[in-house]
Amino acid sequence: MWFAVSVGAYGHDASVWKASRVVDAQEVVRGEIWKVSTQCGGITEAFYVLEATCEVIGHPPSTASSEEVDQGTLRDDWSAYIASKLSSGPSAEPTKTCLLDYIRWSDTEDYERGISKLWLNRISKDGNSGHATRRVAERYIFASVVANGISGHWMSANAMAQDFAGLSRSNVNAVVSRSKAQSISMYLPSHHHVESVHLTGRKNEKLHSALAVVQTPSREYYILKDNGMQVGCEEEGVADVWMQILQCDHQGRSS
């Protein structure tokens, strides 16, 4: 739904998400990856998606048609990760325990996997409430990594960081060509580091139940709690199309 509405491929139509419906969902890697089948116009497609954000990482190999091979077949790093998780033999990766371990960020002194260590320490005392808020922050982290960490051609974290910093395309390509796609690599730009997450507005007003506010080093973002995706920012408020869908005002309050 978020992709159909926010990316704009369908003219930002708030009802377009109803055209395709989910007909099946099966967990592939516990708590991380699902196989989701959708149907639209009599055509059924299967996708591997991240549980945290519902972003598509590719088509399951058994359902990839000849036309899908170049566009959506599961990338080698994702295939290897899924295989390692499903395998109980010696080939399973010994040190990488979850997808968050593949996040790369610049400030490792003040942030843990891109989230403020001070804030994490503070909410650790809040029991279930703190755990739930941390999960929202982690979804935002996954939703904010550079796109090539999820899909498209594989790039190392260093190559993504250099590309994001404006390194010339030829130099980045050289870095990528020398790298081997041995494992997943997700790079989080510093302006998406999480300082804190809030379920209330600036005046302590309750937000719509689907929303949260993420404070980053540069600005606040309104996000969907369930997948961490942005639906607005502090300067402009919640986007009009999401106000229509959620029935909230521009400050994220239920209307």
Number of C-alpha atoms within 10 A of each C-alpha: 14 18 14 18 19 19 11 11 11 14 11 16 13 19 14 14 14 11 9 16 14 14 12 11 14 11 14 17 18 11 12 17 22 19 20 21 16 16 15 12 8 8 8 13 16 22 24 26 21 21 20 21 23 22 19 20 21 24 23 17 17 8 13 19 12 9 9 14 14 10 13 20 22 22 19 14 18 20 17 18 20 16 15 18 18 13 12 10 9 8 10 17 15 8 7 13 11 13 16 15 13 17 19 21 21 15 14 13 8 14 18 17 21 27 25 20 17 13 15 19 11 11 17 14 11 12 9 11 11 15 15 14 20 19 17 23 29 21 20 28 27 25 23 20 20 20 17 16 23 25 18 13 11 24 28 24 22 17 20 26 22 16 17 13 10 10 13 10 11 9 13 19 14 11 16 19 13 9 14 11 18 13 15 22 24 28 28 24 19 15 12 23 27 24 21 21 23 18 19 17 16 11 6 9 12 16 20 20 15 15 27 27 27 25 19 18 12 11 12 20 23 28 26 23 22 17 24 26 24 22 21 22 18 16 9 11 17 24 18 17 16 21 21 13 11 17 14 20 18 19 20 29 19 16 10
